[in-house]
Amino acid sequence: MEKDLLELQTLIDAHFEQRKKEEEELICLKDRIEHRRSERAEQQRVRAEKERDRQTRLMEEKNRKEEEEAKKRADDDAKKKKVLSNMGAHYGGYLVKVGTRTSPGSSAPADPPP
């Protein structure tokens, strides 16, 4: 009986030692999981911040290009208007000159075309 009791006590001690080791491993595993979770959250936060910065930069670039294009269109329109007004002024002057000329067979000025 003493022998059985000693063997039982040895089994109990071995069981509790094994359980203690498993508990320590479980605590280490939980710590690693929590550490990895926090690292992952930080990585996602940094990635999201970089993406927001990239989107902001793209939007600013897009707005800048649109403003440049609008300015260029406005400049082109102004140039076209200037050229057209100059052409109109010169053409009008041409019509006046043509209208004041006399034809070789007549002494009266020619009527301007309708």
Biopython code that builds the backbone (N, CA, C, O; Angstrom):
import numpy as np
from Bio.PDB.StructureBuilder import StructureBuilder

atoms = [
    (1, "MET", "N", (0.829, -1.178, 0.000)),
    (1, "MET", "CA", (0.000, 0.000, 0.000)),
    (1, "MET", "C", (0.885, 1.258, 0.000)),
    (1, "MET", "O", (0.587, 2.224, -0.703)),
    (2, "GLU", "N", (1.922, 1.247, 0.750)),
    (2, "GLU", "CA", (2.860, 2.362, 0.790)),
    (2, "GLU", "C", (3.436, 2.599, -0.598)),
    (2, "GLU", "O", (3.629, 3.746, -0.999)),
    (3, "LYS", "N", (3.707, 1.547, -1.323)),
    (3, "LYS", "CA", (4.265, 1.628, -2.655)),
    (3, "LYS", "C", (3.243, 2.265, -3.608)),
    (3, "LYS", "O", (3.594, 3.140, -4.400)),
    (4, "ASP", "N", (2.009, 1.834, -3.530)),
    (4, "ASP", "CA", (0.940, 2.397, -4.372)),
    (4, "ASP", "C", (0.739, 3.887, -4.068)),
    (4, "ASP", "O", (0.541, 4.700, -4.971)),
    (5, "LEU", "N", (0.793, 4.213, -2.810)),
    (5, "LEU", "CA", (0.624, 5.612, -2.406)),
    (5, "LEU", "C", (1.778, 6.457, -2.937)),
    (5, "LEU", "O", (1.556, 7.583, -3.382)),
    (6, "LEU", "N", (2.965, 5.955, -2.900)),
    (6, "LEU", "CA", (4.134, 6.664, -3.409)),
    (6, "LEU", "C", (4.034, 6.835, -4.931)),
    (6, "LEU", "O", (4.351, 7.897, -5.465)),
    (7, "GLU", "N", (3.590, 5.780, -5.619)),
    (7, "GLU", "CA", (3.425, 5.851, -7.074)),
    (7, "GLU", "C", (2.335, 6.860, -7.442)),
    (7, "GLU", "O", (2.486, 7.627, -8.392)),
    (8, "LEU", "N", (1.263, 6.853, -6.702)),
    (8, "LEU", "CA", (0.179, 7.816, -6.938)),
    (8, "LEU", "C", (0.657, 9.239, -6.701)),
    (8, "LEU", "O", (0.327, 10.136, -7.477)),
    (9, "GLN", "N", (1.412, 9.457, -5.662)),
    (9, "GLN", "CA", (1.953, 10.789, -5.374)),
    (9, "GLN", "C", (2.886, 11.241, -6.500)),
    (9, "GLN", "O", (2.873, 12.412, -6.880)),
    (10, "THR", "N", (3.701, 10.317, -7.040)),
    (10, "THR", "CA", (4.603, 10.628, -8.147)),
    (10, "THR", "C", (3.802, 11.016, -9.395)),
    (10, "THR", "O", (4.153, 11.971, -10.089)),
    (11, "LEU", "N", (2.741, 10.284, -9.674)),
    (11, "LEU", "CA", (1.887, 10.596, -10.822)),
    (11, "LEU", "C", (1.220, 11.964, -10.662)),
    (11, "LEU", "O", (1.109, 12.737, -11.614)),
    (12, "ILE", "N", (0.782, 12.240, -9.439)),
    (12, "ILE", "CA", (0.149, 13.542, -9.175)),
    (12, "ILE", "C", (1.164, 14.662, -9.377)),
    (12, "ILE", "O", (0.850, 15.669, -10.012)),
    (13, "ASP", "N", (2.359, 14.504, -8.855)),
    (13, "ASP", "CA", (3.403, 15.526, -9.021)),
    (13, "ASP", "C", (3.754, 15.730, -10.508)),
    (13, "ASP", "O", (3.903, 16.860, -10.972)),
    (14, "ALA", "N", (3.880, 14.626, -11.234)),
    (14, "ALA", "CA", (4.195, 14.711, -12.666)),
    (14, "ALA", "C", (3.062, 15.441, -13.405)),
    (14, "ALA", "O", (3.317, 16.268, -14.281)),
    (15, "HIS", "N", (1.826, 15.129, -13.047)),
    (15, "HIS", "CA", (0.673, 15.770, -13.677)),
    (15, "HIS", "C", (0.688, 17.279, -13.428)),
    (15, "HIS", "O", (0.477, 18.066, -14.351)),
    (16, "PHE", "N", (0.935, 17.672, -12.195)),
    (16, "PHE", "CA", (0.934, 19.104, -11.879)),
    (16, "PHE", "C", (2.132, 19.831, -12.506)),
    (16, "PHE", "O", (2.020, 20.999, -12.878)),
    (17, "GLU", "N", (3.272, 19.147, -12.623)),
    (17, "GLU", "CA", (4.432, 19.734, -13.307)),
    (17, "GLU", "C", (4.098, 19.954, -14.789)),
    (17, "GLU", "O", (4.378, 21.013, -15.351)),
    (18, "GLN", "N", (3.502, 18.944, -15.402)),
    (18, "GLN", "CA", (3.113, 19.063, -16.808)),
    (18, "GLN", "C", (2.098, 20.184, -16.987)),
    (18, "GLN", "O", (2.177, 20.966, -17.935)),
    (19, "ARG", "N", (1.164, 20.249, -16.083)),
    (19, "ARG", "CA", (0.134, 21.293, -16.151)),
    (19, "ARG", "C", (0.749, 22.685, -15.985)),
    (19, "ARG", "O", (0.335, 23.630, -16.657)),
    (20, "LYS", "N", (1.727, 22.812, -15.100)),
    (20, "LYS", "CA", (2.407, 24.086, -14.898)),
    (20, "LYS", "C", (3.140, 24.504, -16.177)),
    (20, "LYS", "O", (3.076, 25.669, -16.569)),
    (21, "LYS", "N", (3.837, 23.561, -16.833)),
    (21, "LYS", "CA", (4.527, 23.848, -18.086)),
    (21, "LYS", "C", (3.536, 24.281, -19.165)),
    (21, "LYS", "O", (3.776, 25.252, -19.883)),
    (22, "GLU", "N", (2.438, 23.566, -19.274)),
    (22, "GLU", "CA", (1.424, 23.908, -20.276)),
    (22, "GLU", "C", (0.817, 25.287, -20.000)),
    (22, "GLU", "O", (0.536, 26.045, -20.928)),
    (23, "GLU", "N", (0.618, 25.602, -18.724)),
    (23, "GLU", "CA", (0.087, 26.917, -18.352)),
    (23, "GLU", "C", (1.062, 28.024, -18.744)),
    (23, "GLU", "O", (0.645, 29.068, -19.244)),
    (24, "GLU", "N", (2.366, 27.800, -18.520)),
    (24, "GLU", "CA", (3.382, 28.773, -18.919)),
    (24, "GLU", "C", (3.421, 28.935, -20.432)),
    (24, "GLU", "O", (3.537, 30.052, -20.936)),
    (25, "GLU", "N", (3.325, 27.818, -21.161)),
    (25, "GLU", "CA", (3.294, 27.878, -22.619)),
    (25, "GLU", "C", (2.060, 28.636, -23.103)),
    (25, "GLU", "O", (2.131, 29.413, -24.055)),
    (26, "LEU", "N", (0.946, 28.406, -22.449)),
    (26, "LEU", "CA", (-0.293, 29.085, -22.808)),
    (26, "LEU", "C", (-0.166, 30.602, -22.578)),
    (26, "LEU", "O", (-0.612, 31.397, -23.406)),
    (27, "ILE", "N", (0.441, 30.992, -21.455)),
    (27, "ILE", "CA", (0.645, 32.410, -21.160)),
    (27, "ILE", "C", (1.573, 33.030, -22.216)),
    (27, "ILE", "O", (1.311, 34.129, -22.704)),
    (28, "CYS", "N", (2.661, 32.319, -22.568)),
    (28, "CYS", "CA", (3.581, 32.817, -23.605)),
    (28, "CYS", "C", (2.853, 32.955, -24.942)),
    (28, "CYS", "O", (3.045, 33.936, -25.659)),
    (29, "LEU", "N", (2.031, 31.986, -25.270)),
    (29, "LEU", "CA", (1.282, 32.029, -26.516)),
    (29, "LEU", "C", (0.310, 33.217, -26.529)),
    (29, "LEU", "O", (0.197, 33.925, -27.530)),
    (30, "LYS", "N", (-0.381, 33.422, -25.421)),
    (30, "LYS", "CA", (-1.296, 34.565, -25.329)),
    (30, "LYS", "C", (-0.536, 35.878, -25.481)),
    (30, "LYS", "O", (-1.004, 36.795, -26.156)),
    (31, "ASP", "N", (0.653, 35.968, -24.846)),
    (31, "ASP", "CA", (1.475, 37.176, -24.973)),
    (31, "ASP", "C", (1.907, 37.403, -26.425)),
    (31, "ASP", "O", (1.862, 38.527, -26.925)),
    (32, "ARG", "N", (2.327, 36.322, -27.097)),
    (32, "ARG", "CA", (2.733, 36.442, -28.497)),
    (32, "ARG", "C", (1.568, 36.873, -29.379)),
    (32, "ARG", "O", (1.723, 37.700, -30.278)),
    (33, "ILE", "N", (0.401, 36.300, -29.108)),
    (33, "ILE", "CA", (-0.789, 36.665, -29.888)),
    (33, "ILE", "C", (-1.120, 38.141, -29.682)),
    (33, "ILE", "O", (-1.392, 38.856, -30.647)),
    (34, "GLU", "N", (-1.099, 38.590, -28.458)),
    (34, "GLU", "CA", (-1.407, 39.991, -28.165)),
    (34, "GLU", "C", (-0.371, 40.921, -28.785)),
    (34, "GLU", "O", (-0.719, 41.964, -29.338)),
    (35, "HIS", "N", (0.902, 40.542, -28.692)),
    (35, "HIS", "CA", (1.976, 41.338, -29.279)),
    (35, "HIS", "C", (1.801, 41.416, -30.793)),
    (35, "HIS", "O", (1.922, 42.491, -31.381)),
    (36, "ARG", "N", (1.519, 40.292, -31.415)),
    (36, "ARG", "CA", (1.312, 40.263, -32.868)),
    (36, "ARG", "C", (0.077, 41.091, -33.255)),
    (36, "ARG", "O", (0.089, 41.793, -34.266)),
    (37, "ARG", "N", (-0.953, 41.007, -32.469)),
    (37, "ARG", "CA", (-2.178, 41.770, -32.732)),
    (37, "ARG", "C", (-1.892, 43.283, -32.691)),
    (37, "ARG", "O", (-2.354, 44.038, -33.546)),
    (38, "SER", "N", (-1.122, 43.702, -31.682)),
    (38, "SER", "CA", (-0.804, 45.127, -31.574)),
    (38, "SER", "C", (0.113, 45.574, -32.718)),
    (38, "SER", "O", (-0.056, 46.672, -33.248)),
    (39, "GLU", "N", (1.083, 44.733, -33.103)),
    (39, "GLU", "CA", (1.940, 45.063, -34.247)),
    (39, "GLU", "C", (1.112, 45.184, -35.516)),
    (39, "GLU", "O", (1.313, 46.101, -36.313)),
    (40, "ARG", "N", (0.200, 44.273, -35.696)),
    (40, "ARG", "CA", (-0.659, 44.276, -36.893)),
    (40, "ARG", "C", (-1.531, 45.541, -36.922)),
    (40, "ARG", "O", (-1.700, 46.161, -37.972)),
    (41, "ALA", "N", (-2.070, 45.906, -35.782)),
    (41, "ALA", "CA", (-2.901, 47.116, -35.712)),
    (41, "ALA", "C", (-2.069, 48.348, -36.059)),
    (41, "ALA", "O", (-2.547, 49.243, -36.756)),
    (42, "GLU", "N", (-0.836, 48.396, -35.579)),
    (42, "GLU", "CA", (0.050, 49.521, -35.882)),
    (42, "GLU", "C", (0.377, 49.560, -37.375)),
    (42, "GLU", "O", (0.379, 50.628, -37.987)),
    (43, "GLN", "N", (0.652, 48.399, -37.955)),
    (43, "GLN", "CA", (0.932, 48.335, -39.384)),
    (43, "GLN", "C", (-0.266, 48.820, -40.200)),
    (43, "GLN", "O", (-0.107, 49.566, -41.166)),
    (44, "GLN", "N", (-1.450, 48.397, -39.809)),
    (44, "GLN", "CA", (-2.653, 48.827, -40.525)),
    (44, "GLN", "C", (-2.882, 50.320, -40.376)),
    (44, "GLN", "O", (-3.299, 50.983, -41.325)),
    (45, "ARG", "N", (-2.613, 50.850, -39.201)),
    (45, "ARG", "CA", (-2.776, 52.287, -38.972)),
    (45, "ARG", "C", (-1.809, 53.076, -39.862)),
    (45, "ARG", "O", (-2.196, 54.061, -40.490)),
    (46, "VAL", "N", (-0.551, 52.633, -39.907)),
    (46, "VAL", "CA", (0.456, 53.305, -40.733)),
    (46, "VAL", "C", (0.065, 53.197, -42.206)),
    (46, "VAL", "O", (0.161, 54.174, -42.949)),
    (47, "ARG", "N", (-0.374, 52.014, -42.626)),
    (47, "ARG", "CA", (-0.761, 51.815, -44.020)),
    (47, "ARG", "C", (-1.953, 52.710, -44.385)),
    (47, "ARG", "O", (-1.978, 53.299, -45.465)),
    (48, "ALA", "N", (-2.929, 52.809, -43.492)),
    (48, "ALA", "CA", (-4.097, 53.660, -43.744)),
    (48, "ALA", "C", (-3.686, 55.132, -43.821)),
    (48, "ALA", "O", (-4.198, 55.880, -44.654)),
    (49, "GLU", "N", (-2.767, 55.541, -42.957)),
    (49, "GLU", "CA", (-2.290, 56.926, -42.983)),
    (49, "GLU", "C", (-1.560, 57.219, -44.300)),
    (49, "GLU", "O", (-1.763, 58.272, -44.904)),
    (50, "LYS", "N", (-0.719, 56.293, -44.736)),
    (50, "LYS", "CA", (-0.017, 56.474, -46.003)),
    (50, "LYS", "C", (-1.006, 56.546, -47.162)),
    (50, "LYS", "O", (-0.839, 57.354, -48.075)),
    (51, "GLU", "N", (-2.026, 55.710, -47.125)),
    (51, "GLU", "CA", (-3.033, 55.711, -48.185)),
    (51, "GLU", "C", (-3.799, 57.032, -48.202)),
    (51, "GLU", "O", (-4.081, 57.570, -49.272)),
    (52, "ARG", "N", (-4.139, 57.561, -47.016)),
    (52, "ARG", "CA", (-4.816, 58.863, -46.953)),
    (52, "ARG", "C", (-3.923, 59.953, -47.527)),
    (52, "ARG", "O", (-4.388, 60.814, -48.273)),
    (53, "ASP", "N", (-2.641, 59.918, -47.179)),
    (53, "ASP", "CA", (-1.697, 60.907, -47.708)),
    (53, "ASP", "C", (-1.602, 60.800, -49.231)),
    (53, "ASP", "O", (-1.577, 61.809, -49.937)),
    (54, "ARG", "N", (-1.549, 59.567, -49.722)),
    (54, "ARG", "CA", (-1.457, 59.336, -51.167)),
    (54, "ARG", "C", (-2.710, 59.865, -51.870)),
    (54, "ARG", "O", (-2.622, 60.525, -52.905)),
    (55, "GLN", "N", (-3.880, 59.563, -51.291)),
    (55, "GLN", "CA", (-5.137, 60.046, -51.881)),
    (55, "GLN", "C", (-5.183, 61.575, -51.878)),
    (55, "GLN", "O", (-5.622, 62.190, -52.850)),
    (56, "THR", "N", (-4.734, 62.176, -50.794)),
    (56, "THR", "CA", (-4.711, 63.644, -50.704)),
    (56, "THR", "C", (-3.783, 64.220, -51.765)),
    (56, "THR", "O", (-4.122, 65.190, -52.443)),
    (57, "ARG", "N", (-2.611, 63.611, -51.899)),
    (57, "ARG", "CA", (-1.644, 64.065, -52.886)),
    (57, "ARG", "C", (-2.218, 63.930, -54.303)),
    (57, "ARG", "O", (-2.063, 64.835, -55.123)),
    (58, "LEU", "N", (-2.875, 62.808, -54.589)),
    (58, "LEU", "CA", (-3.478, 62.608, -55.907)),
    (58, "LEU", "C", (-4.566, 63.644, -56.170)),
    (58, "LEU", "O", (-4.670, 64.178, -57.275)),
    (59, "MET", "N", (-5.377, 63.926, -55.149)),
    (59, "MET", "CA", (-6.459, 64.894, -55.310)),
    (59, "MET", "C", (-5.888, 66.292, -55.555)),
    (59, "MET", "O", (-6.389, 67.026, -56.406)),
    (60, "GLU", "N", (-4.852, 66.657, -54.817)),
    (60, "GLU", "CA", (-4.215, 67.964, -55.019)),
    (60, "GLU", "C", (-3.620, 68.058, -56.419)),
    (60, "GLU", "O", (-3.743, 69.087, -57.084)),
    (61, "GLU", "N", (-2.976, 66.986, -56.863)),
    (61, "GLU", "CA", (-2.391, 66.964, -58.203)),
    (61, "GLU", "C", (-3.482, 67.094, -59.266)),
    (61, "GLU", "O", (-3.322, 67.823, -60.245)),
    (62, "LYS", "N", (-4.578, 66.386, -59.067)),
    (62, "LYS", "CA", (-5.697, 66.452, -60.007)),
    (62, "LYS", "C", (-6.264, 67.868, -60.062)),
    (62, "LYS", "O", (-6.512, 68.400, -61.145)),
    (63, "ASN", "N", (-6.468, 68.474, -58.900)),
    (63, "ASN", "CA", (-7.000, 69.840, -58.849)),
    (63, "ASN", "C", (-6.039, 70.825, -59.517)),
    (63, "ASN", "O", (-6.467, 71.720, -60.247)),
    (64, "ARG", "N", (-4.753, 70.656, -59.264)),
    (64, "ARG", "CA", (-3.752, 71.538, -59.864)),
    (64, "ARG", "C", (-3.786, 71.410, -61.388)),
    (64, "ARG", "O", (-3.744, 72.415, -62.097)),
    (65, "LYS", "N", (-3.860, 70.179, -61.890)),
    (65, "LYS", "CA", (-3.900, 69.973, -63.343)),
    (65, "LYS", "C", (-5.171, 70.575, -63.934)),
    (65, "LYS", "O", (-5.130, 71.195, -64.997)),
    (66, "GLU", "N", (-6.300, 70.396, -63.248)),
    (66, "GLU", "CA", (-7.557, 70.968, -63.738)),
    (66, "GLU", "C", (-7.475, 72.493, -63.785)),
    (66, "GLU", "O", (-7.947, 73.116, -64.736)),
    (67, "GLU", "N", (-6.871, 73.093, -62.753)),
    (67, "GLU", "CA", (-6.715, 74.544, -62.739)),
    (67, "GLU", "C", (-5.807, 75.010, -63.875)),
    (67, "GLU", "O", (-6.087, 76.014, -64.531)),
    (68, "GLU", "N", (-4.716, 74.272, -64.101)),
    (68, "GLU", "CA", (-3.809, 74.625, -65.192)),
    (68, "GLU", "C", (-4.523, 74.513, -66.540)),
    (68, "GLU", "O", (-4.372, 75.375, -67.406)),
    (69, "GLU", "N", (-5.304, 73.439, -66.708)),
    (69, "GLU", "CA", (-6.026, 73.258, -67.965)),
    (69, "GLU", "C", (-7.064, 74.360, -68.150)),
    (69, "GLU", "O", (-7.224, 74.878, -69.255)),
    (70, "ALA", "N", (-7.768, 74.722, -67.083)),
    (70, "ALA", "CA", (-8.762, 75.790, -67.172)),
    (70, "ALA", "C", (-8.092, 77.116, -67.531)),
    (70, "ALA", "O", (-8.603, 77.878, -68.352)),
    (71, "LYS", "N", (-6.951, 77.380, -66.912)),
    (71, "LYS", "CA", (-6.217, 78.616, -67.212)),
    (71, "LYS", "C", (-5.748, 78.607, -68.661)),
    (71, "LYS", "O", (-5.841, 79.620, -69.354)),
    (72, "LYS", "N", (-5.243, 77.458, -69.119)),
    (72, "LYS", "CA", (-4.780, 77.353, -70.492)),
    (72, "LYS", "C", (-5.947, 77.546, -71.463)),
    (72, "LYS", "O", (-5.808, 78.233, -72.475)),
    (73, "ARG", "N", (-7.095, 76.938, -71.153)),
    (73, "ARG", "CA", (-8.273, 77.121, -72.008)),
    (73, "ARG", "C", (-8.691, 78.586, -72.043)),
    (73, "ARG", "O", (-9.010, 79.122, -73.105)),
    (74, "ALA", "N", (-8.688, 79.223, -70.890)),
    (74, "ALA", "CA", (-9.066, 80.641, -70.825)),
    (74, "ALA", "C", (-8.084, 81.488, -71.635)),
    (74, "ALA", "O", (-8.494, 82.400, -72.354)),
    (75, "ASP", "N", (-6.789, 81.189, -71.520)),
    (75, "ASP", "CA", (-5.782, 81.922, -72.303)),
    (75, "ASP", "C", (-5.994, 81.694, -73.801)),
    (75, "ASP", "O", (-5.929, 82.626, -74.602)),
    (76, "ASP", "N", (-6.250, 80.417, -74.162)),
    (76, "ASP", "CA", (-6.486, 80.100, -75.572)),
    (76, "ASP", "C", (-7.735, 80.823, -76.084)),
    (76, "ASP", "O", (-7.734, 81.370, -77.187)),
    (77, "ASP", "N", (-8.792, 80.820, -75.282)),
    (77, "ASP", "CA", (-10.022, 81.514, -75.672)),
    (77, "ASP", "C", (-9.766, 83.007, -75.841)),
    (77, "ASP", "O", (-10.250, 83.620, -76.792)),
    (78, "ALA", "N", (-9.011, 83.583, -74.927)),
    (78, "ALA", "CA", (-8.696, 85.017, -75.019)),
    (78, "ALA", "C", (-7.898, 85.302, -76.288)),
    (78, "ALA", "O", (-8.150, 86.293, -76.974)),
    (79, "LYS", "N", (-6.933, 84.432, -76.599)),
    (79, "LYS", "CA", (-6.139, 84.608, -77.820)),
    (79, "LYS", "C", (-7.031, 84.498, -79.050)),
    (79, "LYS", "O", (-6.909, 85.292, -79.983)),
    (80, "LYS", "N", (-7.931, 83.509, -79.052)),
    (80, "LYS", "CA", (-8.829, 83.335, -80.192)),
    (80, "LYS", "C", (-9.717, 84.563, -80.359)),
    (80, "LYS", "O", (-9.906, 85.052, -81.473)),
    (81, "LYS", "N", (-10.263, 85.060, -79.249)),
    (81, "LYS", "CA", (-11.112, 86.245, -79.323)),
    (81, "LYS", "C", (-10.327, 87.443, -79.853)),
    (81, "LYS", "O", (-10.824, 88.222, -80.666)),
    (82, "LYS", "N", (-9.102, 87.569, -79.376)),
    (82, "LYS", "CA", (-8.268, 88.683, -79.826)),
    (82, "LYS", "C", (-7.989, 88.572, -81.315)),
    (82, "LYS", "O", (-8.081, 89.553, -82.053)),
    (83, "VAL", "N", (-7.645, 87.360, -81.747)),
    (83, "VAL", "CA", (-7.357, 87.141, -83.167)),
    (83, "VAL", "C", (-8.610, 87.402, -83.989)),
    (83, "VAL", "O", (-8.549, 88.057, -85.029)),
    (84, "LEU", "N", (-9.753, 86.887, -83.523)),
    (84, "LEU", "CA", (-11.002, 87.096, -84.266)),
    (84, "LEU", "C", (-11.380, 88.575, -84.310)),
    (84, "LEU", "O", (-11.821, 89.073, -85.346)),
    (85, "SER", "N", (-11.211, 89.268, -83.203)),
    (85, "SER", "CA", (-11.554, 90.691, -83.202)),
    (85, "SER", "C", (-10.604, 91.466, -84.113)),
    (85, "SER", "O", (-11.023, 92.393, -84.805)),
    (86, "ASN", "N", (-9.331, 91.088, -84.112)),
    (86, "ASN", "CA", (-8.373, 91.731, -85.011)),
    (86, "ASN", "C", (-8.720, 91.432, -86.463)),
    (86, "ASN", "O", (-8.646, 92.309, -87.324)),
    (87, "MET", "N", (-9.098, 90.184, -86.727)),
    (87, "MET", "CA", (-9.471, 89.818, -88.086)),
    (87, "MET", "C", (-10.707, 90.601, -88.510)),
    (87, "MET", "O", (-10.779, 91.099, -89.633)),
    (88, "GLY", "N", (-11.676, 90.706, -87.607)),
    (88, "GLY", "CA", (-12.899, 91.441, -87.906)),
    (88, "GLY", "C", (-12.600, 92.900, -88.163)),
    (88, "GLY", "O", (-13.169, 93.501, -89.074)),
    (89, "ALA", "N", (-11.727, 93.467, -87.382)),
    (89, "ALA", "CA", (-11.376, 94.874, -87.556)),
    (89, "ALA", "C", (-10.653, 95.069, -88.881)),
    (89, "ALA", "O", (-10.922, 96.031, -89.600)),
    (90, "HIS", "N", (-9.745, 94.169, -89.205)),
    (90, "HIS", "CA", (-9.023, 94.282, -90.467)),
    (90, "HIS", "C", (-9.940, 94.020, -91.645)),
    (90, "HIS", "O", (-9.850, 94.691, -92.674)),
    (91, "TYR", "N", (-10.822, 93.044, -91.495)),
    (91, "TYR", "CA", (-11.744, 92.718, -92.583)),
    (91, "TYR", "C", (-12.706, 93.883, -92.807)),
    (91, "TYR", "O", (-13.019, 94.233, -93.945)),
    (92, "GLY", "N", (-13.169, 94.475, -91.714)),
    (92, "GLY", "CA", (-14.040, 95.637, -91.834)),
    (92, "GLY", "C", (-13.321, 96.768, -92.547)),
    (92, "GLY", "O", (-13.919, 97.463, -93.369)),
    (93, "GLY", "N", (-12.067, 96.957, -92.247)),
    (93, "GLY", "CA", (-11.265, 97.975, -92.923)),
    (93, "GLY", "C", (-11.113, 97.653, -94.398)),
    (93, "GLY", "O", (-11.115, 98.541, -95.250)),
    (94, "TYR", "N", (-10.983, 96.379, -94.678)),
    (94, "TYR", "CA", (-10.867, 95.930, -96.057)),
    (94, "TYR", "C", (-12.157, 96.228, -96.801)),
    (94, "TYR", "O", (-12.126, 96.689, -97.941)),
    (95, "LEU", "N", (-13.299, 95.965, -96.159)),
    (95, "LEU", "CA", (-14.585, 96.242, -96.796)),
    (95, "LEU", "C", (-14.742, 97.733, -97.075)),
    (95, "LEU", "O", (-15.257, 98.117, -98.126)),
    (96, "VAL", "N", (-14.308, 98.564, -96.156)),
    (96, "VAL", "CA", (-14.406, 100.007, -96.353)),
    (96, "VAL", "C", (-13.568, 100.415, -97.551)),
    (96, "VAL", "O", (-13.996, 101.226, -98.372)),
    (97, "LYS", "N", (-12.368, 99.844, -97.647)),
    (97, "LYS", "CA", (-11.498, 100.172, -98.775)),
    (97, "LYS", "C", (-12.120, 99.717, -100.086)),
    (97, "LYS", "O", (-12.105, 100.447, -101.077)),
    (98, "VAL", "N", (-12.667, 98.508, -100.086)),
    (98, "VAL", "CA", (-13.278, 97.971, -101.299)),
    (98, "VAL", "C", (-14.495, 98.813, -101.666)),
    (98, "VAL", "O", (-14.728, 99.087, -102.843)),
    (99, "GLY", "N", (-15.264, 99.223, -100.675)),
    (99, "GLY", "CA", (-16.465, 100.013, -100.924)),
    (99, "GLY", "C", (-16.144, 101.398, -101.446)),
    (99, "GLY", "O", (-16.964, 101.946, -102.183)),
    (100, "THR", "N", (-15.047, 101.990, -101.133)),
    (100, "THR", "CA", (-14.723, 103.343, -101.562)),
    (100, "THR", "C", (-14.044, 103.362, -102.920)),
    (100, "THR", "O", (-13.941, 104.418, -103.543)),
    (101, "ARG", "N", (-13.593, 102.245, -103.375)),
    (101, "ARG", "CA", (-12.947, 102.199, -104.697)),
    (101, "ARG", "C", (-13.996, 102.427, -105.784)),
    (101, "ARG", "O", (-15.167, 102.077, -105.639)),
    (102, "THR", "N", (-13.551, 102.995, -106.821)),
    (102, "THR", "CA", (-14.455, 103.189, -107.954)),
    (102, "THR", "C", (-14.105, 102.184, -109.023)),
    (102, "THR", "O", (-12.942, 101.830, -109.215)),
    (103, "SER", "N", (-15.110, 101.741, -109.699)),
    (103, "SER", "CA", (-14.847, 100.811, -110.790)),
    (103, "SER", "C", (-14.309, 101.593, -111.976)),
    (103, "SER", "O", (-14.595, 102.785, -112.087)),
    (104, "PRO", "N", (-13.563, 100.992, -112.843)),
    (104, "PRO", "CA", (-12.916, 101.723, -113.925)),
    (104, "PRO", "C", (-13.910, 102.429, -114.865)),
    (104, "PRO", "O", (-13.574, 103.453, -115.459)),
    (105, "GLY", "N", (-15.104, 101.900, -114.998)),
    (105, "GLY", "CA", (-16.021, 102.522, -115.926)),
    (105, "GLY", "C", (-16.945, 103.542, -115.299)),
    (105, "GLY", "O", (-17.682, 104.210, -116.025)),
    (106, "SER", "N", (-16.942, 103.694, -114.001)),
    (106, "SER", "CA", (-17.879, 104.623, -113.390)),
    (106, "SER", "C", (-17.143, 105.629, -112.534)),
    (106, "SER", "O", (-16.030, 105.384, -112.069)),
    (107, "SER", "N", (-17.789, 106.768, -112.336)),
    (107, "SER", "CA", (-17.169, 107.792, -111.521)),
    (107, "SER", "C", (-17.748, 107.794, -110.116)),
    (107, "SER", "O", (-17.223, 108.468, -109.229)),
    (108, "ALA", "N", (-18.843, 107.032, -109.901)),
    (108, "ALA", "CA", (-19.476, 106.967, -108.581)),
    (108, "ALA", "C", (-18.867, 105.813, -107.792)),
    (108, "ALA", "O", (-18.437, 104.810, -108.362)),
    (109, "PRO", "N", (-18.838, 105.974, -106.466)),
    (109, "PRO", "CA", (-18.310, 104.867, -105.671)),
    (109, "PRO", "C", (-19.218, 103.638, -105.768)),
    (109, "PRO", "O", (-20.432, 103.765, -105.933)),
    (110, "ALA", "N", (-18.630, 102.469, -105.667)),
    (110, "ALA", "CA", (-19.405, 101.217, -105.750)),
    (110, "ALA", "C", (-20.144, 100.989, -104.445)),
    (110, "ALA", "O", (-19.678, 101.365, -103.369)),
    (111, "ASP", "N", (-21.309, 100.362, -104.566)),
    (111, "ASP", "CA", (-22.083, 100.045, -103.368)),
    (111, "ASP", "C", (-21.425, 98.864, -102.654)),
    (111, "ASP", "O", (-20.957, 97.926, -103.300)),
    (112, "PRO", "N", (-21.393, 98.912, -101.343)),
    (112, "PRO", "CA", (-20.821, 97.746, -100.632)),
    (112, "PRO", "C", (-21.714, 96.518, -100.816)),
    (112, "PRO", "O", (-22.932, 96.653, -100.935)),
    (113, "PRO", "N", (-21.145, 95.376, -100.840)),
    (113, "PRO", "CA", (-21.961, 94.156, -101.031)),
    (113, "PRO", "C", (-22.941, 93.978, -99.876)),
    (113, "PRO", "O", (-22.660, 94.374, -98.744)),
    (114, "PRO", "N", (-24.108, 93.373, -100.174)),
    (114, "PRO", "CA", (-25.129, 93.242, -99.115)),
    (114, "PRO", "C", (-24.756, 92.246, -98.054)),
    (114, "PRO", "O", (-25.517, 92.037, -97.109)),
]
sb = StructureBuilder()
sb.init_structure("model")
sb.init_model(0)
sb.init_chain("A")
sb.init_seg("    ")
for serial, (resi, resn, name, xyz) in enumerate(atoms, 1):
    if name == "N":
        sb.init_residue(resn, " ", resi, " ")
    sb.init_atom(name, np.array(xyz, "f"), 0.0, 1.0, " ", f" {name:<3s}", serial, name[0])
structure = sb.get_structure()
